[in-house]
Amino acid sequence: MAFGLAQSVIALITILAAATFWLYFLYMLSGPDERISFPRDLEQIQNLRGVLDEYVANNLSYTVLFFSSAYLYKQSFAIPGSVFMNLLSGALFGVAKGFILCCFLSACGATSCFLLSKIFGKAVLTRFAPQRIEYFRSMIEKKDSEKDLFKYLLSLRIFPMTPNWLINMASPLVGVPLDRFFLSVLVGLAPYNFLTCNAGSALADLKSLDDVVSLRAGLGLGLLAIGLLNPMKLYRKLKS
């Protein structure tokens, strides 16, 4: 079923409103606690961590549900700020659990954005970003095999030259299969998710977001990226 521009916009606004109502409902279950909000800078996230530590101790299930809903909300509707959510995840749940949770939520959230774009986004994107869509389509069509396509999708996540939100929205319109898309997000964002969750575990010591990427962590991230794209190349580098 094809949707026109007006129908697509109305449908997306309706879905956004329903998702916002769900978040508001969860927020009201907290009291409502006016200390809870989406963090927009490092100071806010450090303050929020102290608040949510109480919720983790008293009601872990509610905290995970609320956090997961907020994470999926931001990912599904391409709202910036994933770094803050990842830092918070590492701070609240620890590196290992926070990393696993962020990998799962980022893949599910991106897939939700993918599906929304597939159903309602064509009219909107072809109207407002036709050149970007056609460029992405030309790059996808150059891939000779599913293996090449997956490597390309993986590289887009590991080395984000193109915004993640645009990849999420454009992928269904240029013929990227859903299973390849999901797996490329799950694996390709793993280095970034690990780096930010690891930084979140020492959230109190962070002075700025620049502290998230140290030289040592950057080198480790580069090695991991090479290993994901070409394990043999990583092996030769380590051996030499």
LINVEN-V248692 format. One record per residue. N is the residue number from 1. PSI is psi in whole degrees, -180 to 180 (NA if undefined). OMEGA is omega in whole degrees, 0 to 359 (none if undefined). Layout:
# LINVEN-V248692
N_PSI_OMEGA ; N_PSI_OMEGA
This chain:
# LINVEN-V248692
1_124_181 ; 2_137_179 ; 3_137_175 ; 4_176_183 ; 5_-48_182 ; 6_-44_179 ; 7_-41_180 ; 8_-45_180 ; 9_-44_180 ; 10_-43_180 ; 11_-43_181 ; 12_-39_177 ; 13_-40_179 ; 14_-44_179 ; 15_-40_177 ; 16_-41_179 ; 17_-41_179 ; 18_-42_179 ; 19_-38_178 ; 20_-40_178 ; 21_-41_179 ; 22_-43_178 ; 23_-40_179 ; 24_-39_177 ; 25_-46_178 ; 26_-39_178 ; 27_-42_180 ; 28_-30_178 ; 29_-18_180 ; 30_-9_178 ; 31_-53_1 ; 32_148_180 ; 33_108_185 ; 34_-8_178 ; 35_-13_183 ; 36_128_177 ; 37_167_174 ; 38_124_179 ; 39_143_180 ; 40_-7_175 ; 41_176_186 ; 42_-40_180 ; 43_-43_179 ; 44_-40_182 ; 45_-33_176 ; 46_-38_176 ; 47_-41_181 ; 48_-34_179 ; 49_-42_179 ; 50_-38_179 ; 51_-48_185 ; 52_-21_173 ; 53_-37_178 ; 54_-40_181 ; 55_-38_178 ; 56_-41_181 ; 57_-36_187 ; 58_-31_183 ; 59_81_185 ; 60_-42_183 ; 61_-45_179 ; 62_-42_181 ; 63_-44_179 ; 64_-42_179 ; 65_-45_181 ; 66_-47_179 ; 67_-46_182 ; 68_-41_179 ; 69_-42_179 ; 70_-40_179 ; 71_-48_180 ; 72_-35_178 ; 73_-49_181 ; 74_-42_181 ; 75_-43_184 ; 76_-37_184 ; 77_20_173 ; 78_46_178 ; 79_125_183 ; 80_158_175 ; 81_19_181 ; 82_-30_181 ; 83_-37_179 ; 84_-40_180 ; 85_-38_178 ; 86_-42_176 ; 87_-42_180 ; 88_-38_179 ; 89_-45_178 ; 90_-37_181 ; 91_-39_185 ; 92_-41_190 ; 93_-2_183 ; 94_164_186 ; 95_-52_186 ; 96_-54_182 ; 97_-40_179 ; 98_-39_179 ; 99_-48_180 ; 100_-43_181 ; 101_-44_181 ; 102_-39_178 ; 103_-46_181 ; 104_-47_183 ; 105_-39_180 ; 106_-38_178 ; 107_-43_180 ; 108_-40_179 ; 109_-43_177 ; 110_-38_178 ; 111_-37_176 ; 112_-42_176 ; 113_-42_177 ; 114_-49_184 ; 115_-39_177 ; 116_-41_179 ; 117_-39_181 ; 118_-39_184 ; 119_-44_189 ; 120_-11_192 ; 121_-16_187 ; 122_-48_182 ; 123_-36_182 ; 124_-49_184 ; 125_-39_179 ; 126_-20_177 ; 127_-42_189 ; 128_-16_180 ; 129_51_184 ; 130_-37_182 ; 131_-41_179 ; 132_-39_179 ; 133_-45_181 ; 134_-36_177 ; 135_-45_179 ; 136_-40_178 ; 137_-42_181 ; 138_-35_178 ; 139_-40_180 ; 140_-41_183 ; 141_-19_178 ; 142_-16_183 ; 143_124_188 ; 144_-20_183 ; 145_168_178 ; 146_-33_178 ; 147_-44_178 ; 148_-40_179 ; 149_-44_182 ; 150_-41_178 ; 151_-39_180 ; 152_-45_179 ; 153_-38_179 ; 154_-43_181 ; 155_-33_178 ; 156_-31_180 ; 157_-40_184 ; 158_-41_178 ; 159_85_190 ; 160_77_174 ; 161_-26_177 ; 162_137_181 ; 163_140_180 ; 164_-38_182 ; 165_-36_180 ; 166_-40_177 ; 167_-44_180 ; 168_-43_184 ; 169_-36_185 ; 170_-28_187 ; 171_-47_181 ; 172_-21_183 ; 173_-13_181 ; 174_12_172 ; 175_19_177 ; 176_125_180 ; 177_146_184 ; 178_-41_183 ; 179_-42_177 ; 180_-39_180 ; 181_-51_183 ; 182_-47_183 ; 183_-36_180 ; 184_-35_177 ; 185_-46_182 ; 186_-45_183 ; 187_-44_187 ; 188_-32_179 ; 189_-1_181 ; 190_-46_178 ; 191_-45_179 ; 192_-44_180 ; 193_-41_180 ; 194_-45_181 ; 195_-47_183 ; 196_-37_177 ; 197_-38_178 ; 198_-41_177 ; 199_-35_180 ; 200_-28_179 ; 201_-19_176 ; 202_40_188 ; 203_-39_183 ; 204_-24_183 ; 205_-9_182 ; 206_135_177 ; 207_-28_177 ; 208_169_179 ; 209_-20_177 ; 210_-23_180 ; 211_-15_181 ; 212_-36_183 ; 213_97_175 ; 214_168_179 ; 215_-45_181 ; 216_-45_180 ; 217_-37_179 ; 218_-41_178 ; 219_-42_178 ; 220_-39_178 ; 221_-39_178 ; 222_-43_178 ; 223_-42_179 ; 224_-40_179 ; 225_-44_178 ; 226_-40_180 ; 227_-37_179 ; 228_-38_184 ; 229_-33_182 ; 230_88_183 ; 231_-36_181 ; 232_-36_178 ; 233_-40_177 ; 234_-43_181 ; 235_-43_181 ; 236_-36_180 ; 237_-43_181 ; 238_-33_182 ; 239_-32_184 ; 240_NA_none
